[in-house]
Amino acid sequence: MSKAHRGKGIRELAFRGRGTCPVCLRENTKILYEQEVGEGDAKKKIQICKTCKAAVKHGKKSLPTA
């Protein structure tokens, strides 16, 4: 059976969901995962790549400051 709708959600995003990850600075990678940065009222949401999301979750990398 074909997979005709695979990736349909990212086709509608700007640059098809690709850009530069602010954590690892990799270029032209899919940045689809939201992460909150900052404390208190200065919280801001940024988009990061899949590998950085896992690394932040496990404490291997830290997020940039807002």
PDB file with one MODEL, atoms N, CA, C and O in Angstrom:
MODEL        1
ATOM      1  N   MET A   1       0.838  -1.176   0.000  1.00  0.00           N
ATOM      2  CA  MET A   1       0.000   0.000   0.000  1.00  0.00           C
ATOM      3  C   MET A   1       0.889   1.247   0.000  1.00  0.00           C
ATOM      4  O   MET A   1       1.899   1.297   0.702  1.00  0.00           O
ATOM      5  N   SER A   2       0.507   2.243  -0.787  1.00  0.00           N
ATOM      6  CA  SER A   2       1.333   3.444  -0.917  1.00  0.00           C
ATOM      7  C   SER A   2       1.175   4.361   0.298  1.00  0.00           C
ATOM      8  O   SER A   2       0.220   4.248   1.067  1.00  0.00           O
ATOM      9  N   LYS A   3       2.108   5.240   0.440  1.00  0.00           N
ATOM     10  CA  LYS A   3       2.117   6.189   1.550  1.00  0.00           C
ATOM     11  C   LYS A   3       1.984   7.601   0.967  1.00  0.00           C
ATOM     12  O   LYS A   3       2.921   8.396   1.049  1.00  0.00           O
ATOM     13  N   ALA A   4       0.846   7.907   0.391  1.00  0.00           N
ATOM     14  CA  ALA A   4       0.640   9.156  -0.339  1.00  0.00           C
ATOM     15  C   ALA A   4       0.635  10.391   0.560  1.00  0.00           C
ATOM     16  O   ALA A   4       0.951  11.484   0.090  1.00  0.00           O
ATOM     17  N   HIS A   5       0.290  10.251   1.823  1.00  0.00           N
ATOM     18  CA  HIS A   5       0.147  11.421   2.691  1.00  0.00           C
ATOM     19  C   HIS A   5       1.334  11.612   3.632  1.00  0.00           C
ATOM     20  O   HIS A   5       1.279  12.457   4.526  1.00  0.00           O
ATOM     21  N   ARG A   6       2.381  10.859   3.450  1.00  0.00           N
ATOM     22  CA  ARG A   6       3.547  10.986   4.333  1.00  0.00           C
ATOM     23  C   ARG A   6       4.227  12.334   4.106  1.00  0.00           C
ATOM     24  O   ARG A   6       4.564  12.675   2.972  1.00  0.00           O
ATOM     25  N   GLY A   7       4.428  13.097   5.171  1.00  0.00           N
ATOM     26  CA  GLY A   7       5.072  14.400   5.079  1.00  0.00           C
ATOM     27  C   GLY A   7       4.156  15.519   4.631  1.00  0.00           C
ATOM     28  O   GLY A   7       4.633  16.602   4.293  1.00  0.00           O
ATOM     29  N   LYS A   8       2.859  15.288   4.621  1.00  0.00           N
ATOM     30  CA  LYS A   8       1.920  16.300   4.151  1.00  0.00           C
ATOM     31  C   LYS A   8       1.949  17.541   5.044  1.00  0.00           C
ATOM     32  O   LYS A   8       1.823  18.660   4.546  1.00  0.00           O
ATOM     33  N   GLY A   9       2.109  17.362   6.329  1.00  0.00           N
ATOM     34  CA  GLY A   9       2.087  18.488   7.263  1.00  0.00           C
ATOM     35  C   GLY A   9       3.255  19.436   7.098  1.00  0.00           C
ATOM     36  O   GLY A   9       3.101  20.637   7.316  1.00  0.00           O
ATOM     37  N   ILE A  10       4.435  18.925   6.713  1.00  0.00           N
ATOM     38  CA  ILE A  10       5.588  19.822   6.583  1.00  0.00           C
ATOM     39  C   ILE A  10       5.674  20.457   5.205  1.00  0.00           C
ATOM     40  O   ILE A  10       6.453  21.391   5.012  1.00  0.00           O
ATOM     41  N   ARG A  11       4.906  19.984   4.253  1.00  0.00           N
ATOM     42  CA  ARG A  11       4.904  20.614   2.925  1.00  0.00           C
ATOM     43  C   ARG A  11       4.314  22.012   2.982  1.00  0.00           C
ATOM     44  O   ARG A  11       4.641  22.862   2.154  1.00  0.00           O
ATOM     45  N   GLU A  12       3.445  22.254   3.957  1.00  0.00           N
ATOM     46  CA  GLU A  12       2.782  23.550   4.067  1.00  0.00           C
ATOM     47  C   GLU A  12       3.602  24.566   4.860  1.00  0.00           C
ATOM     48  O   GLU A  12       3.272  25.751   4.844  1.00  0.00           O
ATOM     49  N   LEU A  13       4.653  24.144   5.548  1.00  0.00           N
ATOM     50  CA  LEU A  13       5.491  25.050   6.320  1.00  0.00           C
ATOM     51  C   LEU A  13       6.457  25.794   5.405  1.00  0.00           C
ATOM     52  O   LEU A  13       6.731  25.360   4.286  1.00  0.00           O
ATOM     53  N   ALA A  14       6.965  26.915   5.894  1.00  0.00           N
ATOM     54  CA  ALA A  14       7.956  27.670   5.143  1.00  0.00           C
ATOM     55  C   ALA A  14       9.222  26.836   4.978  1.00  0.00           C
ATOM     56  O   ALA A  14       9.697  26.237   5.943  1.00  0.00           O
ATOM     57  N   PHE A  15       9.755  26.793   3.804  1.00  0.00           N
ATOM     58  CA  PHE A  15      10.944  26.006   3.459  1.00  0.00           C
ATOM     59  C   PHE A  15      10.777  24.528   3.790  1.00  0.00           C
ATOM     60  O   PHE A  15      11.753  23.811   4.013  1.00  0.00           O
ATOM     61  N   ARG A  16       9.507  24.081   3.818  1.00  0.00           N
ATOM     62  CA  ARG A  16       9.155  22.691   4.123  1.00  0.00           C
ATOM     63  C   ARG A  16       9.720  22.218   5.466  1.00  0.00           C
ATOM     64  O   ARG A  16      10.116  21.062   5.614  1.00  0.00           O
ATOM     65  N   GLY A  17       9.750  23.134   6.441  1.00  0.00           N
ATOM     66  CA  GLY A  17      10.168  22.794   7.794  1.00  0.00           C
ATOM     67  C   GLY A  17      11.660  22.734   7.981  1.00  0.00           C
ATOM     68  O   GLY A  17      12.133  22.245   9.007  1.00  0.00           O
ATOM     69  N   ARG A  18      12.416  23.218   7.016  1.00  0.00           N
ATOM     70  CA  ARG A  18      13.872  23.145   7.120  1.00  0.00           C
ATOM     71  C   ARG A  18      14.465  24.506   7.441  1.00  0.00           C
ATOM     72  O   ARG A  18      13.924  25.546   7.067  1.00  0.00           O
ATOM     73  N   GLY A  19      15.595  24.475   8.146  1.00  0.00           N
ATOM     74  CA  GLY A  19      16.280  25.702   8.514  1.00  0.00           C
ATOM     75  C   GLY A  19      17.523  25.373   9.317  1.00  0.00           C
ATOM     76  O   GLY A  19      18.017  24.247   9.261  1.00  0.00           O
ATOM     77  N   THR A  20      18.033  26.340  10.062  1.00  0.00           N
ATOM     78  CA  THR A  20      19.219  26.162  10.894  1.00  0.00           C
ATOM     79  C   THR A  20      18.788  25.985  12.338  1.00  0.00           C
ATOM     80  O   THR A  20      18.050  26.808  12.881  1.00  0.00           O
ATOM     81  N   CYS A  21      19.249  24.912  12.955  1.00  0.00           N
ATOM     82  CA  CYS A  21      18.930  24.643  14.358  1.00  0.00           C
ATOM     83  C   CYS A  21      19.719  25.605  15.242  1.00  0.00           C
ATOM     84  O   CYS A  21      20.934  25.714  15.073  1.00  0.00           O
ATOM     85  N   PRO A  22      19.076  26.309  16.178  1.00  0.00           N
ATOM     86  CA  PRO A  22      19.791  27.261  17.031  1.00  0.00           C
ATOM     87  C   PRO A  22      20.677  26.602  18.088  1.00  0.00           C
ATOM     88  O   PRO A  22      21.506  27.284  18.690  1.00  0.00           O
ATOM     89  N   VAL A  23      20.532  25.309  18.330  1.00  0.00           N
ATOM     90  CA  VAL A  23      21.335  24.622  19.341  1.00  0.00           C
ATOM     91  C   VAL A  23      22.629  24.080  18.738  1.00  0.00           C
ATOM     92  O   VAL A  23      23.718  24.375  19.230  1.00  0.00           O
ATOM     93  N   CYS A  24      22.510  23.287  17.673  1.00  0.00           N
ATOM     94  CA  CYS A  24      23.694  22.655  17.073  1.00  0.00           C
ATOM     95  C   CYS A  24      24.212  23.403  15.856  1.00  0.00           C
ATOM     96  O   CYS A  24      25.284  23.079  15.344  1.00  0.00           O
ATOM     97  N   LEU A  25      23.463  24.407  15.380  1.00  0.00           N
ATOM     98  CA  LEU A  25      23.816  25.246  14.237  1.00  0.00           C
ATOM     99  C   LEU A  25      23.958  24.462  12.935  1.00  0.00           C
ATOM    100  O   LEU A  25      24.644  24.903  12.013  1.00  0.00           O
ATOM    101  N   ARG A  26      23.310  23.303  12.859  1.00  0.00           N
ATOM    102  CA  ARG A  26      23.279  22.541  11.610  1.00  0.00           C
ATOM    103  C   ARG A  26      22.360  23.243  10.626  1.00  0.00           C
ATOM    104  O   ARG A  26      21.285  23.711  11.002  1.00  0.00           O
ATOM    105  N   GLU A  27      22.771  23.317   9.385  1.00  0.00           N
ATOM    106  CA  GLU A  27      21.991  24.006   8.367  1.00  0.00           C
ATOM    107  C   GLU A  27      21.156  23.027   7.563  1.00  0.00           C
ATOM    108  O   GLU A  27      21.523  21.862   7.405  1.00  0.00           O
ATOM    109  N   ASN A  28      20.031  23.509   7.056  1.00  0.00           N
ATOM    110  CA  ASN A  28      19.124  22.764   6.181  1.00  0.00           C
ATOM    111  C   ASN A  28      18.655  21.444   6.797  1.00  0.00           C
ATOM    112  O   ASN A  28      18.560  20.427   6.110  1.00  0.00           O
ATOM    113  N   THR A  29      18.371  21.472   8.073  1.00  0.00           N
ATOM    114  CA  THR A  29      17.829  20.308   8.759  1.00  0.00           C
ATOM    115  C   THR A  29      16.390  20.601   9.173  1.00  0.00           C
ATOM    116  O   THR A  29      16.008  21.765   9.298  1.00  0.00           O
ATOM    117  N   LYS A  30      15.605  19.575   9.384  1.00  0.00           N
ATOM    118  CA  LYS A  30      14.209  19.781   9.770  1.00  0.00           C
ATOM    119  C   LYS A  30      14.154  20.276  11.212  1.00  0.00           C
ATOM    120  O   LYS A  30      14.656  19.610  12.117  1.00  0.00           O
ATOM    121  N   ILE A  31      13.558  21.419  11.424  1.00  0.00           N
ATOM    122  CA  ILE A  31      13.408  21.983  12.770  1.00  0.00           C
ATOM    123  C   ILE A  31      11.913  22.023  13.080  1.00  0.00           C
ATOM    124  O   ILE A  31      11.235  23.012  12.799  1.00  0.00           O
ATOM    125  N   LEU A  32      11.421  20.952  13.653  1.00  0.00           N
ATOM    126  CA  LEU A  32       9.983  20.773  13.837  1.00  0.00           C
ATOM    127  C   LEU A  32       9.551  20.699  15.296  1.00  0.00           C
ATOM    128  O   LEU A  32       8.354  20.597  15.566  1.00  0.00           O
ATOM    129  N   TYR A  33      10.470  20.746  16.233  1.00  0.00           N
ATOM    130  CA  TYR A  33      10.136  20.511  17.629  1.00  0.00           C
ATOM    131  C   TYR A  33      10.232  21.796  18.428  1.00  0.00           C
ATOM    132  O   TYR A  33      11.266  22.464  18.420  1.00  0.00           O
ATOM    133  N   GLU A  34       9.141  22.145  19.125  1.00  0.00           N
ATOM    134  CA  GLU A  34       9.105  23.364  19.937  1.00  0.00           C
ATOM    135  C   GLU A  34       9.734  23.120  21.293  1.00  0.00           C
ATOM    136  O   GLU A  34       9.547  22.064  21.897  1.00  0.00           O
ATOM    137  N   GLN A  35      10.489  24.114  21.770  1.00  0.00           N
ATOM    138  CA  GLN A  35      11.113  24.041  23.079  1.00  0.00           C
ATOM    139  C   GLN A  35      11.028  25.426  23.701  1.00  0.00           C
ATOM    140  O   GLN A  35      11.260  26.427  23.023  1.00  0.00           O
ATOM    141  N   GLU A  36      10.700  25.491  24.976  1.00  0.00           N
ATOM    142  CA  GLU A  36      10.614  26.778  25.662  1.00  0.00           C
ATOM    143  C   GLU A  36      11.981  27.171  26.203  1.00  0.00           C
ATOM    144  O   GLU A  36      12.702  26.351  26.772  1.00  0.00           O
ATOM    145  N   VAL A  37      12.324  28.448  26.013  1.00  0.00           N
ATOM    146  CA  VAL A  37      13.600  28.991  26.462  1.00  0.00           C
ATOM    147  C   VAL A  37      13.308  30.186  27.350  1.00  0.00           C
ATOM    148  O   VAL A  37      12.380  30.947  27.078  1.00  0.00           O
ATOM    149  N   GLY A  38      14.082  30.358  28.399  1.00  0.00           N
ATOM    150  CA  GLY A  38      13.923  31.512  29.279  1.00  0.00           C
ATOM    151  C   GLY A  38      13.199  31.141  30.552  1.00  0.00           C
ATOM    152  O   GLY A  38      12.755  30.010  30.746  1.00  0.00           O
ATOM    153  N   GLU A  39      13.097  32.144  31.417  1.00  0.00           N
ATOM    154  CA  GLU A  39      12.457  31.942  32.712  1.00  0.00           C
ATOM    155  C   GLU A  39      11.446  33.049  32.969  1.00  0.00           C
ATOM    156  O   GLU A  39      11.574  34.157  32.448  1.00  0.00           O
ATOM    157  N   GLY A  40      10.453  32.739  33.768  1.00  0.00           N
ATOM    158  CA  GLY A  40       9.457  33.728  34.166  1.00  0.00           C
ATOM    159  C   GLY A  40       8.655  34.263  32.995  1.00  0.00           C
ATOM    160  O   GLY A  40       8.117  33.507  32.186  1.00  0.00           O
ATOM    161  N   ASP A  41       8.586  35.608  32.923  1.00  0.00           N
ATOM    162  CA  ASP A  41       7.817  36.250  31.864  1.00  0.00           C
ATOM    163  C   ASP A  41       8.561  36.264  30.529  1.00  0.00           C
ATOM    164  O   ASP A  41       7.958  36.532  29.490  1.00  0.00           O
ATOM    165  N   ALA A  42       9.851  35.983  30.546  1.00  0.00           N
ATOM    166  CA  ALA A  42      10.661  36.049  29.325  1.00  0.00           C
ATOM    167  C   ALA A  42      10.698  34.719  28.577  1.00  0.00           C
ATOM    168  O   ALA A  42      11.609  34.484  27.782  1.00  0.00           O
ATOM    169  N   LYS A  43       9.723  33.849  28.822  1.00  0.00           N
ATOM    170  CA  LYS A  43       9.707  32.561  28.125  1.00  0.00           C
ATOM    171  C   LYS A  43       9.418  32.775  26.646  1.00  0.00           C
ATOM    172  O   LYS A  43       8.578  33.589  26.264  1.00  0.00           O
ATOM    173  N   LYS A  44      10.136  32.025  25.832  1.00  0.00           N
ATOM    174  CA  LYS A  44      10.011  32.140  24.390  1.00  0.00           C
ATOM    175  C   LYS A  44      10.092  30.738  23.797  1.00  0.00           C
ATOM    176  O   LYS A  44      10.856  29.907  24.287  1.00  0.00           O
ATOM    177  N   LYS A  45       9.325  30.465  22.764  1.00  0.00           N
ATOM    178  CA  LYS A  45       9.353  29.154  22.125  1.00  0.00           C
ATOM    179  C   LYS A  45      10.253  29.209  20.897  1.00  0.00           C
ATOM    180  O   LYS A  45      10.135  30.113  20.070  1.00  0.00           O
ATOM    181  N   ILE A  46      11.152  28.234  20.786  1.00  0.00           N
ATOM    182  CA  ILE A  46      12.009  28.131  19.614  1.00  0.00           C
ATOM    183  C   ILE A  46      11.819  26.755  18.994  1.00  0.00           C
ATOM    184  O   ILE A  46      11.371  25.822  19.662  1.00  0.00           O
ATOM    185  N   GLN A  47      12.153  26.633  17.737  1.00  0.00           N
ATOM    186  CA  GLN A  47      12.079  25.372  17.024  1.00  0.00           C
ATOM    187  C   GLN A  47      13.483  24.761  16.979  1.00  0.00           C
ATOM    188  O   GLN A  47      14.443  25.444  16.622  1.00  0.00           O
ATOM    189  N   ILE A  48      13.608  23.477  17.340  1.00  0.00           N
ATOM    190  CA  ILE A  48      14.890  22.794  17.297  1.00  0.00           C
ATOM    191  C   ILE A  48      14.748  21.475  16.542  1.00  0.00           C
ATOM    192  O   ILE A  48      13.634  21.021  16.279  1.00  0.00           O
ATOM    193  N   CYS A  49      15.884  20.860  16.196  1.00  0.00           N
ATOM    194  CA  CYS A  49      15.860  19.606  15.443  1.00  0.00           C
ATOM    195  C   CYS A  49      15.635  18.417  16.388  1.00  0.00           C
ATOM    196  O   CYS A  49      15.680  18.559  17.610  1.00  0.00           O
ATOM    197  N   LYS A  50      15.397  17.277  15.807  1.00  0.00           N
ATOM    198  CA  LYS A  50      15.055  16.067  16.555  1.00  0.00           C
ATOM    199  C   LYS A  50      16.207  15.603  17.456  1.00  0.00           C
ATOM    200  O   LYS A  50      15.978  15.223  18.604  1.00  0.00           O
ATOM    201  N   THR A  51      17.432  15.633  16.946  1.00  0.00           N
ATOM    202  CA  THR A  51      18.566  15.160  17.750  1.00  0.00           C
ATOM    203  C   THR A  51      18.838  16.082  18.933  1.00  0.00           C
ATOM    204  O   THR A  51      19.200  15.615  20.012  1.00  0.00           O
ATOM    205  N   CYS A  52      18.666  17.379  18.738  1.00  0.00           N
ATOM    206  CA  CYS A  52      18.877  18.329  19.836  1.00  0.00           C
ATOM    207  C   CYS A  52      17.776  18.215  20.878  1.00  0.00           C
ATOM    208  O   CYS A  52      18.034  18.400  22.067  1.00  0.00           O
ATOM    209  N   LYS A  53      16.561  17.917  20.458  1.00  0.00           N
ATOM    210  CA  LYS A  53      15.471  17.728  21.408  1.00  0.00           C
ATOM    211  C   LYS A  53      15.780  16.567  22.345  1.00  0.00           C
ATOM    212  O   LYS A  53      15.565  16.663  23.553  1.00  0.00           O
ATOM    213  N   ALA A  54      16.288  15.464  21.782  1.00  0.00           N
ATOM    214  CA  ALA A  54      16.643  14.304  22.597  1.00  0.00           C
ATOM    215  C   ALA A  54      17.836  14.609  23.496  1.00  0.00           C
ATOM    216  O   ALA A  54      17.866  14.184  24.651  1.00  0.00           O
ATOM    217  N   ALA A  55      18.823  15.344  22.975  1.00  0.00           N
ATOM    218  CA  ALA A  55      20.009  15.670  23.761  1.00  0.00           C
ATOM    219  C   ALA A  55      19.677  16.609  24.916  1.00  0.00           C
ATOM    220  O   ALA A  55      20.233  16.466  26.005  1.00  0.00           O
ATOM    221  N   VAL A  56      18.783  17.562  24.694  1.00  0.00           N
ATOM    222  CA  VAL A  56      18.359  18.473  25.760  1.00  0.00           C
ATOM    223  C   VAL A  56      17.586  17.696  26.828  1.00  0.00           C
ATOM    224  O   VAL A  56      17.758  17.928  28.024  1.00  0.00           O
ATOM    225  N   LYS A  57      16.749  16.788  26.387  1.00  0.00           N
ATOM    226  CA  LYS A  57      15.947  15.993  27.319  1.00  0.00           C
ATOM    227  C   LYS A  57      16.830  15.154  28.244  1.00  0.00           C
ATOM    228  O   LYS A  57      16.526  15.007  29.428  1.00  0.00           O
ATOM    229  N   HIS A  58      17.923  14.606  27.705  1.00  0.00           N
ATOM    230  CA  HIS A  58      18.809  13.742  28.486  1.00  0.00           C
ATOM    231  C   HIS A  58      19.960  14.496  29.142  1.00  0.00           C
ATOM    232  O   HIS A  58      20.812  13.880  29.782  1.00  0.00           O
ATOM    233  N   GLY A  59      19.998  15.830  28.993  1.00  0.00           N
ATOM    234  CA  GLY A  59      21.002  16.648  29.661  1.00  0.00           C
ATOM    235  C   GLY A  59      22.343  16.700  28.958  1.00  0.00           C
ATOM    236  O   GLY A  59      23.328  17.129  29.560  1.00  0.00           O
ATOM    237  N   LYS A  60      22.416  16.282  27.718  1.00  0.00           N
ATOM    238  CA  LYS A  60      23.684  16.281  26.979  1.00  0.00           C
ATOM    239  C   LYS A  60      23.999  17.667  26.409  1.00  0.00           C
ATOM    240  O   LYS A  60      25.167  18.035  26.288  1.00  0.00           O
ATOM    241  N   LYS A  61      22.964  18.435  26.058  1.00  0.00           N
ATOM    242  CA  LYS A  61      23.140  19.777  25.515  1.00  0.00           C
ATOM    243  C   LYS A  61      22.289  20.748  26.286  1.00  0.00           C
ATOM    244  O   LYS A  61      21.317  20.357  26.933  1.00  0.00           O
ATOM    245  N   SER A  62      22.651  22.030  26.222  1.00  0.00           N
ATOM    246  CA  SER A  62      21.852  23.050  26.868  1.00  0.00           C
ATOM    247  C   SER A  62      21.288  23.988  25.812  1.00  0.00           C
ATOM    248  O   SER A  62      21.864  24.141  24.735  1.00  0.00           O
ATOM    249  N   LEU A  63      20.182  24.602  26.117  1.00  0.00           N
ATOM    250  CA  LEU A  63      19.520  25.516  25.190  1.00  0.00           C
ATOM    251  C   LEU A  63      20.189  26.873  25.212  1.00  0.00           C
ATOM    252  O   LEU A  63      20.741  27.267  26.239  1.00  0.00           O
ATOM    253  N   PRO A  64      20.155  27.610  24.087  1.00  0.00           N
ATOM    254  CA  PRO A  64      20.697  28.961  24.083  1.00  0.00           C
ATOM    255  C   PRO A  64      19.848  29.886  24.952  1.00  0.00           C
ATOM    256  O   PRO A  64      18.664  29.626  25.170  1.00  0.00           O
ATOM    257  N   THR A  65      20.443  30.944  25.439  1.00  0.00           N
ATOM    258  CA  THR A  65      19.690  31.886  26.272  1.00  0.00           C
ATOM    259  C   THR A  65      18.806  32.748  25.398  1.00  0.00           C
ATOM    260  O   THR A  65      19.117  32.994  24.233  1.00  0.00           O
ATOM    261  N   ALA A  66      17.700  33.207  25.967  1.00  0.00           N
ATOM    262  CA  ALA A  66      16.728  34.000  25.190  1.00  0.00           C
ATOM    263  C   ALA A  66      17.184  35.392  24.951  1.00  0.00           C
ATOM    264  O   ALA A  66      16.476  36.173  24.316  1.00  0.00           O
TER     265      ALA A  66
ENDMDL
END
